[in-house]
Amino acid sequence: MQEQTISELQKKMTSGELTSRQLTELFLERIDSVDRSGPKLNSVIETNPDALSIASTLDEERRAGKVRSQLHGIPILIKDNIDTRDRMQTTAGSLALEGHIAPRDAFIVKQLRKAGAIILGKTNLSEWANFRGRRSISGWSSRGGLTHNPYALDRSACGSSSGSGAATAANLCAASVGTETDGSVICPAQTNGIVGIKPTLGLLSRSGIIPIAHSQDTAGPMARTVADAAILLGAMTGTDEKDPSTKRGSKHIVKDYSKFLDPNGLKGARIGVARNMCGTDARIIKIFEASIEAMKQQGAVIVDPANVLNFNKFGATEVDVLHYEFKADLNKYLASSNSKLKTMAEIIKFNEENKTRVLQYFGQEHMLAAQEKGSLRDKKYREALAKNLLLTRKNGIDAALKKYKLDAIIVPSGGPAWMIDLANGDSTNWDMESTSPAAVAGYPHITVPAGYIFGLPVGISFFSTAWQEPTLIKLAYAFEQATKVRKPPQFLATAFGD
């Protein structure tokens, strides 16, 4: 079932050519042959022991004439910081939470189960969603080990949703769910040659997801096509009383984003090029220019340049806000969890006591800095948050959209995957910025495959103001259909140019 879309799989199940149980068996076999042996991507931290029985139940429903949604019987992988009340653990990749079984499903998991999706398993990630130490290694966790990029196994799968990105690219599932605070859906999606959607803050509930920071955290779909990402996004939406941000999004909820999949969606669209965020790498710029030309050919009105002001003026205060919120939010999560460890201080102590297994590659500087922060009532925190939102919203993205009368802004999503380096940690060597303005603003952002450098994928990003997922999906889909860039990975030992 490699490279089959959700719609194609549904057609086969509707016709009787395929059952959900057979499909689930095929994905489990592929996880064994690709993830745990063969190339050994190491992207799946554990599989659901009940997946096959759930699939059989959903097959019985289908035979009885009940099909819940486009996701009925479709196997989905989710990141290992998303709670499931079943026989799987939720650990954020940390040995400190090993054995933790969540007391209840995360809200988005409830929505997925209600839609008939099968939670096939949990994906590996950068431990604590890449916010434990300053010199982290994307895709590595003390519980799950190291995830590899399926396009070149010696390259990073980026983070923190590395497992979701690599597994989806490698056809280990129909689609997956990642989470992002700043770049953790977009980077692994673009680096693994797939589509990633980081939605508006409040479109998806965060309850039952191990947090970093409530002012930026969100889950997001990761898929091989825009259509599949759109289907998955709609299934997860909903108003959740445990996450107040979803009340702000209640008027903007769309249960089926498929209606925005318009192959002519670029015609007449005003798209701005944020040249000041594009960097100087000639190889990336060449792919980006080709993407712009493809949009022009589809009738888009390109405004170039349409720079986003202040895109690099909030780095220090962003980290400050994240530290404050990480302490407050993680303590709140742990207090209501089934974890034996109930505070960030206890996590820090565990890590130090088990440093030969947990801290052998990099430290826990972010946790230590967060632990030293005061409460969310502190003036420093409130001023930093207000500054960040002003610079990224009114005086950033919104200002550019208004000045140039734009539907969306585009930039390169990033560069090719870097070499895995356990000694020195991550090293992207990119001089561009694609994720932070939308992440800090809480605005939607979509990445779509745009090209390859030495066989390594790079993407193009579309972002806009709050609640513009329908517009971004329309534009991204039209671009995808016009270019059809994505090629499945070949699990090469190294990139073409190495």
Secondary structure as UniProt FT lines:
FT   TURN            2..3
FT   HELIX           6..15
FT   HELIX           20..30
FT   HELIX           31..35
FT   TURN            38..39
FT   STRAND          44..47
FT   TURN            49..50
FT   HELIX           51..63
FT   TURN            64..65
FT   TURN            70..73
FT   STRAND          75..79
FT   TURN            80..81
FT   TURN            92..93
FT   HELIX           95..97
FT   TURN            98..99
FT   HELIX           107..114
FT   TURN            115..116
FT   STRAND          118..123
FT   HELIX           127..130
FT   TURN            134..135
FT   TURN            138..139
FT   STRAND          140..141
FT   TURN            142..144
FT   STRAND          145..146
FT   STRAND          148..149
FT   TURN            150..151
FT   STRAND          152..156
FT   HELIX           162..169
FT   TURN            170..171
FT   STRAND          175..180
FT   TURN            184..185
FT   HELIX           186..191
FT   TURN            192..193
FT   STRAND          195..198
FT   TURN            201..202
FT   TURN            207..208
FT   TURN            214..216
FT   STRAND          218..223
FT   HELIX           226..236
FT   TURN            241..242
FT   HELIX           245..248
FT   HELIX           250..252
FT   HELIX           257..260
FT   TURN            263..268
FT   STRAND          270..273
FT   HELIX           275..277
FT   HELIX           282..297
FT   TURN            298..299
FT   STRAND          301..303
FT   TURN            309..312
FT   HELIX           315..335
FT   HELIX           344..353
FT   HELIX           355..358
FT   HELIX           365..371
FT   TURN            376..377
FT   HELIX           379..392
FT   HELIX           393..397
FT   HELIX           398..404
FT   STRAND          408..412
FT   TURN            422..424
FT   HELIX           436..441
FT   STRAND          445..453
FT   TURN            454..455
FT   STRAND          456..463
FT   TURN            466..467
FT   HELIX           469..483
FT   TURN            496..497
//
